[in-house]
């Protein structure tokens, strides 16, 4: 995974030092730079794991947890 993409999310959050995570991740008020950084990171993760573009968040979470369980068992 490209560390620069994850760092871009952290950098975008750092631009709002007075905001809580709840404030930053309010779906209606999320800063555009943070939303864009997350979307870019999400696309890279989807590509990395070869997930279909139309997978739901629930399907993605289930797939990731399944892969995690394989690693720890």
Secondary structure, 3 states (H helix, E strand, C coil): CCHHHHHHHHHHHHCCCCCCHHHHCCCCCCCHHHHHHHHHHHHHHHHHCCCCCCCCHHHHHHHHHHHHHHHHC
